[in-house]
Amino acid sequence: MIQLLCAHAVAAVVAPILFRTLGRKAFGLLALVPAATAIWALTKTHAVFAGEFPAQVISWVPELSLNLNFRLDVLGWFMTLIVGGVGATILIYCWGYFGRGASALGRFGGV
């Protein structure tokens, strides 16, 4: 789960560079990140509905017993599917929507 969060963070940081080099084609490349998240959620469907909620615990500040706890329950699974699917769809739509001479794509895509 943390890998998906890191992938989204890296995509946001790299987006302006991708837009500078690839232009609007970067939308298609960036759409892979939310699409991968939705596909990952689909692979966890059986486990979620069987009550075996996938979880990941990362020790953040062990001296204070602070941990980052990620758990995929039914609502989290549903929201991950919706946000990942809609996010990928919007990025694919943007790929076709923006014209070839569109300016400031880097600022738009990185937001």
PAMIRO-262672 format. One record per atom (N, C-alpha, C, CB): residue number from 1; atom name; x, y, z. Coordinates in steps of 0.001 Angstrom, whole numbers. Glycine has a CB too. Layout:
% residues N
   k  a      xx      yy      zz
 NUM CA       X       Y       Z
...
***
This chain:
% residues 111
   k  a      xx      yy      zz
   1  N     807   -1185       0
   1 CA       0       0       0
   1  C     856    1258       0
   1 CB    -921      -7    1183
   2  N    1923    1229     770
   2 CA    2779    2410     820
   2  C    3454    2638    -528
   2 CB    3835    2264    1930
   3  N    3661    1563   -1273
   3 CA    4273    1707   -2585
   3  C    3372    2510   -3520
   3 CB    4571     333   -3186
   4  N    2064    2313   -3406
   4 CA    1126    3072   -4235
   4  C    1131    4549   -3864
   4 CB    -288    2504   -4095
   5  N    1193    4844   -2572
   5 CA    1277    6244   -2143
   5  C    2565    6896   -2642
   5 CB    1198    6341    -610
   6  N    3651    6157   -2567
   6 CA    4929    6679   -3061
   6  C    4895    6889   -4574
   6 CB    6073    5725   -2691
   7  N    4245    5985   -5296
   7 CA    4131    6132   -6749
   7  C    3356    7396   -7109
   7 CB    3446    4898   -7363
   8  N    2294    7697   -6366
   8 CA    1535    8921   -6618
   8  C    2381   10165   -6314
   8 CB     246    8934   -5772
   9  N    3143   10127   -5234
   9 CA    3995   11265   -4879
   9  C    5078   11490   -5933
   9 CB    4638   11042   -3501
  10  N    5692   10401   -6384
  10 CA    6729   10518   -7412
  10  C    6122   11033   -8716
  10 CB    7427    9155   -7644
  11  N    4949   10557   -9077
  11 CA    4298   11019  -10307
  11  C    4010   12513  -10248
  11 CB    2997   10245  -10549
  12  N    3583   13007   -9093
  12 CA    3300   14434   -8956
  12  C    4565   15275   -9062
  12 CB    2610   14707   -7629
  13  N    5664   14765   -8514
  13 CA    6920   15510   -8561
  13  C    7517   15493   -9969
  13 CB    7924   14929   -7555
  14  N    7392   14371  -10658
  14 CA    7999   14209  -11982
  14  C    7116   14782  -13104
  14 CB    8273   12729  -12247
  15  N    5849   15046  -12815
  15 CA    4912   15494  -13850
  15  C    5383   16729  -14605
  15 CB    3577   15777  -13231
  16  N    5851   17794  -13951
  16 CA    6292   18952  -14740
  16  C    7423   18630  -15708
  16 CB    6733   20055  -13818
  17  N    8335   17767  -15298
  17 CA    9438   17376  -16180
  17  C    8905   16572  -17356
  17 CB   10498   16559  -15406
  18  N    7978   15658  -17084
  18 CA    7395   14861  -18163
  18  C    6663   15738  -19168
  18 CB    6441   13816  -17595
  19  N    5920   16724  -18673
  19 CA    5199   17606  -19588
  19  C    6148   18450  -20417
  19 CB    4251   18505  -18817
  20  N    7265   18845  -19831
  20 CA    8240   19630  -20574
  20  C    8855   18804  -21704
  20 CB    9335   20147  -19635
  21  N    9080   17521  -21457
  21 CA    9741   16686  -22462
  21  C    8763   15998  -23406
  21 CB   10591   15647  -21781
  22  N    7621   15520  -22892
  22 CA    6691   14753  -23719
  22  C    5479   15546  -24189
  22 CB    6227   13558  -22964
  23  N    5226   16690  -23600
  23 CA    4023   17439  -23943
  23  C    2794   16756  -23374
  23 CB    3893   17588  -25461
  24  N    1716   16802  -24103
  24 CA     460   16246  -23586
  24  C     454   14726  -23507
  24 CB    -681   16696  -24446
  25  N    1410   14060  -24128
  25 CA    1511   12598  -24020
  25  C    1802   12157  -22588
  25 CB    2604   12073  -24956
  26  N    2301   13077  -21786
  26 CA    2595   12761  -20386
  26  C    1327   12392  -19624
  26 CB    3287   13945  -19706
  27  N     172   12916  -20057
  27 CA   -1080   12532  -19408
  27  C   -1294   11025  -19470
  27 CB   -2260   13256  -20057
  28  N   -1004   10438  -20621
  28 CA   -1162    8993  -20770
  28  C    -224    8217  -19864
  28 CB    -927    8591  -22205
  29  N     989    8700  -19747
  29 CA    1959    8033  -18881
  29  C    1571    8183  -17411
  29 CB    3367    8600  -19117
  30  N    1122    9369  -17025
  30 CA     721    9599  -15635
  30  C    -562    8854  -15277
  30 CB     536   11088  -15384
  31  N   -1395    8559  -16259
  31 CA   -2640    7824  -16004
  31  C   -2363    6397  -15540
  31 CB   -3509    7800  -17263
  32  N   -1166    5897  -15800
  32 CA    -833    4539  -15372
  32  C    -812    4386  -13852
  32 CB     511    4140  -15938
  33  N    -486    5464  -13147
  33 CA    -385    5374  -11679
  33  C   -1757    5151  -11036
  33 CB     258    6656  -11107
  34  N   -2768    5990  -11300
  34 CA   -4069    5698  -10698
  34  C   -4711    4433  -11268
  34 CB   -5003    6874  -10898
  35  N   -4416    4113  -12520
  35 CA   -4947    2870  -13087
  35  C   -4354    1658  -12365
  35 CB   -4647    2792  -14604
  36  N   -3068    1713  -12071
  36 CA   -2430     621  -11327
  36  C   -3019     493   -9926
  36 CB    -914     846  -11240
  37  N   -3369    1615   -9327
  37 CA   -3981    1590   -7999
  37  C   -5346     921   -8048
  37 CB   -4109    3011   -7438
  38  N   -6145    1250   -9060
  38 CA   -7465     627   -9208
  38  C   -7329    -868   -9491
  38 CB   -8262    1311  -10337
  39  N   -6376   -1242  -10299
  39 CA   -6159   -2658  -10604
  39  C   -5693   -3400   -9351
  39 CB   -5121   -2821  -11745
  40  N   -4826   -2767   -8568
  40 CA   -4384   -3382   -7316
  40  C   -5573   -3619   -6394
  40 CB   -3333   -2499   -6616
  41  N   -6467   -2636   -6308
  41 CA   -7662   -2796   -5462
  41  C   -8535   -3940   -5975
  41 CB   -8482   -1479   -5419
  42  N   -8631   -4081   -7280
  42 CA   -9413   -5190   -7838
  42  C   -8815   -6540   -7459
  42 CB   -9497   -5069   -9361
  43  N   -7490   -6610   -7394
  43 CA   -6862   -7880   -7022
  43  C   -7094   -8228   -5552
  43 CB   -5367   -7826   -7308
  44  N   -7435   -7233   -4746
  44 CA   -7681   -7458   -3323
  44  C   -9162   -7674   -3007
  44 CB   -7158   -6287   -2523
  45  N  -10014   -7740   -4021
  45 CA  -11457   -7843   -3812
  45  C  -11826   -9068   -2986
  45 CB  -12177   -7888   -5148
  46  N  -11299  -10219   -3347
  46 CA  -11656  -11450   -2654
  46  C  -11260  -11378   -1174
  46 CB  -10983  -12656   -3329
  47  N  -10058  -10889    -904
  47 CA   -9595  -10811     485
  47  C  -10441   -9840    1299
  47 CB   -8125  -10387     534
  48  N  -10814   -8719     699
  48 CA  -11601   -7717    1425
  48  C  -12981   -8274    1770
  48 CB  -11740   -6421     591
  49  N  -13639   -8923     813
  49 CA  -14979   -9434    1071
  49  C  -14972  -10714    1900
  49 CB  -15689   -9680    -232
  50  N  -13813  -11341    2029
  50 CA  -13698  -12503    2912
  50  C  -13406  -12076    4352
  50 CB  -12596  -13449    2409
  51  N  -13242  -10783    4580
  51 CA  -12970  -10292    5920
  51  C  -11501  -10282    6283
  51 CB  -13706  -11108    6904
  52  N  -10649  -10630    5347
  52 CA   -9197  -10622    5572
  52  C   -8645   -9301    5056
  52 CB   -8494  -11842    4863
  53  N   -8863   -8241    5817
  53 CA   -8486   -6916    5352
  53  C   -6973   -6795    5249
  53 CB   -9044   -5841    6285
  54  N   -6451   -6570    4034
  54 CA   -5001   -6392    3897
  54  C   -4541   -5190    4722
  54 CB   -4607   -6208    2405
  55  N   -3416   -5344    5399
  55 CA   -2900   -4267    6246
  55  C   -1384   -4195    6108
  55 CB   -3305   -4484    7731
  56  N    -878   -3005    6360
  56 CA     560   -2780    6356
  56  C     872   -1795    7476
  56 CB    1060   -2246    4964
  57  N    1834   -2153    8307
  57 CA    2232   -1305    9430
  57  C    3693    -925    9242
  57 CB    2009   -2028   10805
  58  N    3946     376    9317
  58 CA    5307     888    9171
  58  C    5655    1652   10445
  58 CB    5447    1806    7898
  59  N    6739    1271   11070
  59 CA    7189    1956   12272
  59  C    7742    3316   11882
  59 CB    8253    1120   13029
  60  N    7146    4372   12435
  60 CA    7547    5725   12063
  60  C    8511    6297   13100
  60 CB    6313    6636   11919
  61  N    8062    6402   14331
  61 CA    8914    6872   15427
  61  C    8820    5806   16519
  61 CB    8469    8317   15962
  62  N    9720    4817   16473
  62 CA    9618    3705   17416
  62  C    9754    4123   18883
  62 CB   10666    2685   17094
  63  N   10528    5165   19167
  63 CA   10712    5606   20548
  63  C    9395    6056   21172
  63 CB   11730    6739   20609
  64  N    8488    6571   20348
  64 CA    7192    7035   20830
  64  C    6060    6064   20485
  64 CB    6889    8402   20253
  65  N    6418    4925   19937
  65 CA    5448    3916   19498
  65  C    4456    4479   18487
  65 CB    4694    3356   20697
  66  N    4958    5315   17584
  66 CA    4117    5863   16514
  66  C    4318    5038   15255
  66 CB    4447    7362   16246
  67  N    3227    4552   14725
  67 CA    3261    3728   13521
  67  C    2339    4318   12468
  67 CB    2859    2273   13838
  68  N    2632    4015   11220
  68 CA    1723    4307   10119
  68  C     978    3010    9824
  68 CB    2492    4854    8840
  69  N    -314    2993   10057
  69 CA   -1137    1798    9856
  69  C   -2030    1998    8641
  69 CB   -1990    1490   11117
  70  N   -1871    1139    7659
  70 CA   -2707    1168    6472
  70  C   -3535    -109    6442
  70 CB   -1850    1317    5178
  71  N   -4844      38    6305
  71 CA   -5735   -1118    6281
  71  C   -6766    -910    5186
  71 CB   -6424   -1334    7662
  72  N   -6986   -1925    4387
  72 CA   -7943   -1842    3284
  72  C   -9220   -2566    3687
  72 CB   -7351   -2448    1973
  73  N  -10181   -1799    4198
  73 CA  -11486   -2383    4509
  73  C  -12405   -2184    3314
  73 CB  -12100   -1748    5797
  74  N  -13672   -2502    3465
  74 CA  -14593   -2452    2331
  74  C  -14757   -1027    1816
  74 CB  -15954   -3026    2726
  75  N  -14931     -67    2702
  75 CA  -15085    1319    2259
  75  C  -13806    1831    1606
  75 CB  -15469    2219    3439
  76  N  -12656    1534    2195
  76 CA  -11382    1922    1600
  76  C  -11173    1287     239
  76 CB  -10244    1548    2516
  77  N  -11560      18     109
  77 CA  -11464    -680   -1174
  77  C  -12336      10   -2221
  77 CB  -11880   -2161   -1020
  78  N  -13562     333   -1845
  78 CA  -14495     975   -2775
  78  C  -13985    2358   -3200
  78 CB  -15892    1099   -2130
  79  N  -13516    3135   -2246
  79 CA  -13012    4468   -2562
  79  C  -11740    4398   -3402
  79 CB  -12748    5251   -1278
  80  N  -10895    3408   -3154
  80 CA   -9687    3242   -3956
  80  C  -10047    2927   -5402
  80 CB   -8800    2132   -3373
  81  N  -11053    2073   -5585
  81 CA  -11510    1779   -6945
  81  C  -12049    3028   -7646
  81 CB  -12589     696   -6914
  82  N  -12868    3782   -6947
  82 CA  -13482    4966   -7553
  82  C  -12427    6026   -7866
  82 CB  -14560    5549   -6621
  83  N  -11606    6358   -6882
  83 CA  -10613    7419   -7081
  83  C   -9583    7014   -8131
  83 CB   -9909    7751   -5755
  84  N   -9112    5779   -8081
  84 CA   -8146    5324   -9080
  84  C   -8734    5271  -10475
  84 CB   -7619    3966   -8707
  85  N   -9941    4736  -10589
  85 CA  -10582    4638  -11902
  85  C  -10935    5988  -12492
  85 CB  -11821    3802  -11805
  86  N  -11518    6856  -11684
  86 CA  -11886    8189  -12171
  86  C  -10625    9011  -12454
  86 CB  -12788    8920  -11139
  87  N   -9615    8900  -11605
  87 CA   -8366    9628  -11840
  87  C   -7707    9242  -13155
  87 CB   -7402    9384  -10701
  88  N   -7654    7942  -13436
  88 CA   -7072    7488  -14700
  88  C   -7911    7958  -15884
  88 CB   -6948    5958  -14717
  89  N   -9229    7908  -15737
  89 CA  -10112    8346  -16814
  89  C   -9940    9836  -17099
  89 CB  -11569    8044  -16461
  90  N   -9831   10647  -16065
  90 CA   -9657   12085  -16254
  90  C   -8331   12386  -16947
  90 CB   -9727   12815  -14906
  91  N   -7270   11694  -16555
  91 CA   -5974   11929  -17195
  91  C   -5988   11514  -18661
  91 CB   -4875   11175  -16454
  92  N   -6659   10428  -18988
  92 CA   -6782   10018  -20388
  92  C   -7600   11046  -21163
  92 CB   -7434    8617  -20496
  93  N   -8661   11565  -20552
  93 CA   -9470   12599  -21195
  93  C   -8632   13858  -21446
  93 CB  -10702   12939  -20326
  94  N   -7818   14249  -20473
  94 CA   -6962   15432  -20623
  94  C   -5981   15264  -21771
  94 CB   -6200   15707  -19328
  95  N   -5513   14064  -21984
  95 CA   -4580   13778  -23078
  95  C   -5196   14196  -24412
  95 CB   -4206   12271  -23102
  96  N   -6457   13896  -24611
  96 CA   -7115   14274  -25856
  96  C   -7673   15682  -25844
  96 CB   -8211   13317  -26154
  97  N   -7955   16219  -24668
  97 CA   -8606   17523  -24564
  97  C   -7658   18675  -24863
  97 CB   -9191   17698  -23186
  98  N   -6459   18625  -24289
  98 CA   -5522   19721  -24474
  98  C   -4934   19688  -25873
  98 CB   -4409   19660  -23430
  99  N   -4877   20859  -26497
  99 CA   -4322   20960  -27843
  99  C   -2816   20796  -27848
  99 CB   -4693   22286  -28463
 100  N   -2284   20630  -29025
 100 CA    -844   20413  -29156
 100  C     -32   21628  -28697
 100 CB    -499   20079  -30600
 101  N    -581   22817  -28823
 101 CA     159   24022  -28448
 101  C    -203   24552  -27081
 101 CB     -69   25088  -29456
 102  N    -807   23726  -26240
 102 CA   -1230   24190  -24908
 102  C      -8   24545  -24071
 102 CB   -2081   23107  -24186
 103  N    -103   25685  -23403
 103 CA    1012   26110  -22554
 103  C     696   25833  -21088
 103 CB    1316   27610  -22763
 104  N    1703   25816  -20283
 104 CA    1607   25614  -18833
 104  C    1034   24262  -18462
 104 CB     764   26695  -18217
 105  N    1293   23248  -19277
 105 CA     837   21901  -18938
 105  C    1560   21365  -17712
 105 CB    1043   20957  -20118
 106  N    2803   21742  -17535
 106 CA    3568   21265  -16382
 106  C    2952   21690  -15068
 106 CB    4985   21763  -16456
 107  N    2510   22937  -15000
 107 CA    1867   23420  -13771
 107  C     533   22729  -13566
 107 CB    1671   24947  -13818
 108  N    -215   22526  -14642
 108 CA   -1529   21861  -14529
 108  C   -1351   20412  -14131
 108 CB   -2314   21949  -15859
 109  N    -455   19694  -14774
 109 CA    -279   18269  -14529
 109  C     337   17936  -13197
 109 CB     547   17689  -15588
 110  N    1096   18845  -12631
 110 CA    1732   18587  -11354
 110  C     848   18869  -10169
 110 CB    2960   19385  -11241
 111  N    -307   19463  -10398
 111 CA   -1190   19833   -9297
 111  C   -2068   18693   -8895
 111 CB   -2036   21016   -9664
***
